Amino acid sequence: MSKNQRFELRIPEDRLAAVKKAASLEGFRSVNSYIHSVLVRHLSETQPGGDREAIIAATIERLAKEIRTLHTAHQALFALTDSLTRLLLTCIPEPPPESLDQARRRARLRYDKFLISVAQNMTSDSRAALTELIDRA
C-alpha cells in the first residue's frame, strides 16, 4: 500500500474562490478532496488503454439493465390496463339506445377532465405530450 505524500499548491485568491465554490457545488467536504478527485479523473481520462473502454462498457451495461427494467414495467402496465378494460367492459352495462348520445357526451366530458387531472399530476416531458393530446381532442 502506497503512502500518501504531502503536496503544496499555490494559486491566486480569485481562483481559490472559484475552486472552493466548485467543491461546494459538487458536494465535497474540502477543497483538498475536490482537487484530488479532479486530478484522478483527469489522469484516468488521459491515460490510454482499457480504463476508458471499461467505463463505457459498464455504462452501456447499466443502461441496458435500466431499459430491461423499464420494458418489464411497461409490459406490466399494459397487462394492468388490459385487465381493467376487460373488467369495466364486463361489469358496466351499456346505456339504453335512446340515451346513448347523451351518455357519450357525458363520458367525453369526464374523459377530458380525467386527462387534465393526469396531466396535472405528471412531470417532465410526459406532461407536455399529454397536454398536446388534450389539445387535439
C-alpha positions in Angstrom: 0.0 0.0 0.0 1.5 3.3 -1.0 1.9 6.1 1.5 0.3 9.5 0.8 2.7 12.3 0.3 2.1 16.0 1.1 2.0 18.4 -1.8 1.6 22.2 -1.7 -0.3 24.1 -4.3 -0.2 27.9 -4.7 -3.0 29.6 -6.7 -4.3 33.2 -6.8 -7.1 34.1 -4.5 -9.7 34.5 -7.2 -9.0 31.0 -8.5 -9.1 29.6 -5.0 -12.5 31.2 -4.5 -13.7 29.5 -7.7 -12.3 26.2 -6.6 -14.0 26.5 -3.2 -17.3 27.3 -4.9 -16.9 24.3 -7.3 -16.1 22.0 -4.5 -19.1 23.1 -2.5 -21.4 22.8 -5.5 -20.3 19.3 -6.2 -20.7 18.2 -2.6 -17.1 17.8 -1.5 -16.3 18.4 2.2 -12.9 20.1 1.4 -11.1 21.8 -1.3 -8.3 19.1 -0.9 -10.7 16.2 -1.7 -12.2 18.1 -4.7 -8.7 18.8 -6.2 -7.8 15.2 -5.6 -10.9 14.0 -7.4 -10.3 16.3 -10.3 -6.7 15.1 -10.7 -7.7 11.5 -10.5 -10.5 12.0 -13.1 -8.1 13.9 -15.4 -5.4 11.3 -15.1 -7.9 8.4 -15.8 -9.2 10.2 -18.9 -5.9 11.0 -20.4 -4.3 7.5 -19.9 -4.7 5.2 -22.9 -5.9 1.7 -22.5 -8.8 -0.2 -21.2 -9.9 2.1 -18.4 -12.0 4.3 -20.7 -13.3 1.2 -22.5 -14.2 -0.4 -19.2 -16.1 2.7 -18.1 -18.0 2.8 -21.4 -18.8 -0.9 -21.2 -20.1 -0.6 -17.7 -22.2 2.4 -18.6 -23.7 0.6 -21.5 -24.4 -2.4 -19.3 -26.1 -0.2 -16.7 -28.2 1.5 -19.3 -29.2 -1.9 -20.8 -30.3 -3.1 -17.4 -32.4 0.1 -16.9 -34.0 -0.4 -20.3 -34.9 -4.0 -19.4 -36.4 -2.8 -16.2 -38.5 -0.2 -18.0 -39.6 -2.7 -20.6 -40.8 -5.0 -17.8 -42.7 -2.1 -16.1 -44.2 -1.2 -19.5 -45.4 -4.7 -20.0 -46.9 -4.8 -16.5 -48.7 -1.5 -17.1 -50.1 -2.8 -20.4 -51.3 -6.0 -18.7 -53.0 -4.0 -15.9 -54.7 -1.7 -18.4 -55.9 -4.7 -20.4 -57.3 -6.3 -17.2 -59.0 -3.2 -16.1 -60.6 -2.6 -19.5 -61.9 -6.2 -19.6 -63.4 -5.7 -16.1 -65.0 -2.4 -17.0 -66.5 -3.8 -20.2 -67.8 -6.8 -18.3 -69.3 -5.0 -15.3 -70.6 -1.8 -16.7 -73.8 -2.2 -18.8 -74.3 -0.1 -22.0 -76.9 2.7 -21.7 -80.2 2.2 -23.5 -80.2 3.2 -27.2 -82.4 6.3 -26.6 -79.9 7.8 -24.2 -76.7 6.7 -25.9 -75.7 10.0 -27.4 -76.2 11.9 -24.1 -74.1 9.2 -22.3 -71.3 9.6 -24.9 -71.2 13.3 -24.4 -71.1 13.0 -20.6 -68.4 10.3 -20.9 -66.3 12.6 -23.2 -66.5 15.4 -20.7 -65.5 13.1 -17.9 -62.6 11.8 -20.0 -61.4 15.3 -20.7 -61.4 16.1 -17.0 -59.6 12.8 -16.4 -56.8 13.7 -18.9 -56.4 17.2 -17.4 -56.1 15.6 -13.9 -53.5 13.1 -15.2 -51.5 15.9 -16.9 -51.5 17.9 -13.6 -50.0 15.0 -11.7 -47.3 14.3 -14.3 -43.8 15.8 -14.5 -41.2 16.3 -17.2 -41.8 15.9 -21.0 -44.7 13.5 -20.4 -46.9 16.4 -19.2 -46.3 18.3 -22.4 -47.1 15.2 -24.5 -50.3 14.6 -22.6 -51.3 18.3 -22.9 -50.8 18.1 -26.6 -53.1 15.1 -26.7 -55.8 17.0 -24.7 -55.5 20.0 -27.2 -56.1 17.7 -30.1 -59.2 16.2 -28.6 
